Each structure stands twice: as structure tokens, then as C-alpha cells.
Amino acid sequence: MTTTAQIVSVLLVENDSNFRRGLHTLLSFYSDDCYLQFKIVGEATSCDQAIKLVVEQKPALILLDVKLDLKSPEDSGLKVLMDLKKLDYHGKVLILSANREDELVFRAMQLGARGYVAKDRIGSQLYEAISTVMNDEIFLPPDIATSFFRIFHFYAGRSLQGHSTIHLTDREQEVLNWLIKGASNEDISRYLHVTIATVKAHLTSVFEKLGVASRTQAIVRALKLGLVSGDE
């Protein structure tokens, strides 16, 4: 009996052109030999491009670099995941990363990613990872799974610590909650009926109290201290 191939539309979100070419080669190879047939419907190098292509192409699978631009921490895979939640995206997201930063992996999974593959393991793990997530299951290599659950238990045990050590005003807590949801400064300004300058001032205060320098660091730190929950 001949099995009909499943065609999977794929969006590549990766700013390294050489790595994107490598993904093209691998997906083409898989399409020749496997029951999954991959059709790349777009390539993006930034969060805005990614979201635009998701709306236009509605890909079934997104291969997403968790750190899109090291020079711009705000233009990250985490921001893409936050924006996808706003869109109520129903496809699958597989995280690709050059590093194994446990907290980034944990946060990405909290935001809806269905799996993680280290870039140095792409050749040996990508097809299994794609097959797994397209089968509506989670893919985490054993070493990453161990780290993931270690952090999960760590967060659970620290859920009250942040409230006793970090003292945010009510308005700073509101700003932080919107930050977790992926809201921009303009969004927060509109939701809270304050000026953008006021939002920036509150963010500066929050960053100082958390000891961080960016929105992504603030999100990870706030989760670690239990100041917000992962399903905000």
C-alpha cells in the first residue's frame, strides 16, 4: 500500500543565511526520503517579518531561532512566541538554538514552543524533532529535558521568594504583567492610560529592582523569582 505524503508548510525564522541554506538542504533531503513533504513558504530574519509571514502564509510549522539578533535582544524568538500567542496561532513551533541556556528553553516552552533542537545537533535530531511535534507531541533531547524539569521544580519551589525580596509598586507590577504578555511600550501606555514616558520610567525602575538590563532578562528574572506566573 502506498502511503500519501503529508505536506508540511514551513516558515524559517533565522537571521543566519548560511544556516537557512542548511535547513533548505535538510528539508529537501527529508522530502525525498520520508513520508513528510516540506514546503518552505517563507523566510524571516526579524520578529516583524515572521509575524507578517505567519498571517499571510499560515505555516503548519515554524523553525525558530530563539536568539534572532544578538545586537537587539528585544528582537528575539521569545518575542515571536509572545506575538504568536496574540494571533492565536495553531501551528507548531520548534526552537533552534546555538546554546543551551536552560532558562531560555524553559521560557520558550512556556510560551508555546513544542520542542527544542541545538544547532550542533540539527543533522541528527531535526527530522525526529519535526516528526514528533507534527504528531502533537513534545520533543526535548534527554539532556535538555533534565534541565527543563530541574528549572520547573526550581521555579515551583521559589514561587513566593520574589514577593518577599523584590518590592514593586502596584503600577510597576501592572507594567511587569503586561511585559510578560509581550506588550510593547505603546500597548502598555494604552492599556494603563498613561504616557509612554511614564511606562519607560516604570520599566527603568523595574529593571533596576530586578538587576537586569533588558525586557527578556526582566521576564526570565521575574519568572525565576515568582513575581509573575508562566501563563500570564
N, C-alpha and C positions, 0 to 999 in steps of 0.2 A: 504494500500500500504506500502511495506517495503522500508525504505529509506536506500540507500547504505551508509555505514560509510565512512567518509573521513579520510584516513590515513595521519597523520602528522609526518614527521621525525623531531626529536628534538635533539638539542645539548645543553647540560648543561655546562655552564661556571661558575664555582663556586668552591672556594677552601675549603669550609667547608664541610667535608664528611658527617656530621650528617644532614646538610641542604639538601645535594644532595639526601640522602636516603629519606628524607621527600618529596622531589619533585618526586622521583620514586613512592612513595606510592600514592601521589595525582594523578599523571598522570595515574597510573594503575586503580585507582578508577574511574576517569573520563572515561577511555576507556571502562569500564564495563557498565556504565550507560548513556553515551552520544553518540551523532552521530559522534563526533570526536574520532578517534582511534590514540593513541600516540605511536610512536616507537622511543625509545631513541637510537640514532645512535652513541653517543659518549659523553664523559665527559672530560672537560679540567679544569685545575687549574691555567693556565697562558695564557698570550696573544699568545705566540708562539704555544702552544698546540692547542689553539682554532682555530687559522688561519689554521694550518695544517689539522685539522679535517674538517673545512669548505671546504677546497679544495678537500679532499678525499671523504667526505660524502654528501656534498651539502645539508645540512639540510634545511627544509622549515621554521623552527622556531628555534631561539636561545634564551634561557633563560639566561640572562647575569647579573652577579653581577657587579655593577658599580665600586665597590672597591674590586678588586681581592686580593690584598695583601697590608695590611696596612704598612708593613715593606718596601715595594718597590712601592712608589707612581707612578713610571713610568709603572708598570705592572698593568694597570687598565682597567676597562671596556671601558673608553674613548679611550684608545689606541687600543683596539679591534675594536671599531667602526670606528676609523680612518683607520685601516688596511682593514676593510671590504669595505670601500669606494674605496680603491685602487683596490680591487678584483672585483668591480662592482657586489657585492653580491645582489641577487634579492629576498632573503627570508625576513622573518620578525624577528625583534629583540625586545624582551620585557625585559626591565630593571627591575632587582630585587635589592632592597637596604635596608639596615638596618637603614638608616637615611633618612631624608627629606631635604637634602641640596639643596635649591632651584636652585642655580647656576649650580650644577652638573646635576640636572634633565634637566634644560634648555639646557645645552651644549650637553647632551646625545641626546635630541630630535633634536637639530640642526644637529647632526652627523648622523641621520638616524634612531634612535630608534623609534618604533611605539607606545610605551606605557611604563608605569611605575607602579610597584606594590611594596608597602612597605612590607618588610618581615614579619612584625607583622600582616599583612592583607592577607597573602598568602591564608589561608584557605577559606576566604570569597570572595576574589577577583580574584584569579588566573584563574579560568575557564572562567569567564566573560571577563577577560583581553585577554586570548588566543583567545576566540571566536571572540572578537572584532577585534584584529589585523589580524587574519586569514581571516576576512571579508573585509580586506583592509581599515580598519578604525583606528582611533587613540583612545587609551584608557588612560585616565587620571582621577583618582578619583577627585571628586569636590574640595577637599582642595588643591590638587596638581595643578589642573587646574587653580585655583585662583592665586596661587603663580607664576605659569608659565607665565600667561599673565601679571601679575604685573611686573615681570622681563623683559618681552618682551617690555612693554611700557617704562620701566626704561632705557633699552639699547637704544631704539629709541630716547629718549629724551637726551641721553648723547653722541650721536654719534660723536660730534665734541670736546667734553671736553678733551679727551685723547691727541689729537693733540696739544692742547694749554698748557697742563700741563706736558706732558712727551715728552722729546725731544730725539728721536732716530736718529742715523745717517742713511744714506741710506742703508748701508750694514747691520746694526742692524735690520732695518725694513725688509730687504730681509730675514734674518735669522728667524725673528719672523713669517713672512708669511709662510715659509716652515715648521716651527714648528707647526703652525695651521693645516697644511695639514698632520701632522703625520710623517714627515720625521725624520729619525734618524740623528745623527751627521755625520755618514758616507755618508748618502744620501745628506745632505746639503753640505758637503765638495765636493762631486762630482758635484752637480748642480751648485755651485758657483765657482768651480775651485780654491778652497783654501784648506789649510791643515786642518785636524781635530782639531789640536791645535788652529788654528785661529777661527774655529767655536766655540770651547769651550770658547775662550776668549770673543767672541761676545755675547754668551749666558750668560756668567757671568755678562757682562755689562748690558744686557737687564734685567736680574733678579734683579740686584741692582737698576736699574732705576724704575722698576715696584714694588720693595719692596716685592719680592717673593723668594721662596727657591726651587721650582721645576717646571718642564715643565707644569704639569697640572695646577698649580697655575698661571703660566705665561699666559696660554691660557685663563683661566677664567678672569684674571685681564685685559688682552688685549681686550677681548670682552666687558667687562664692561665699559672700557674707550673709546671704539670705535676706537682703534688703528688698528683693523682688522675687517672684516665682518664675519658673521657666515657661509657664503658659500664659504670661501676661498678654 
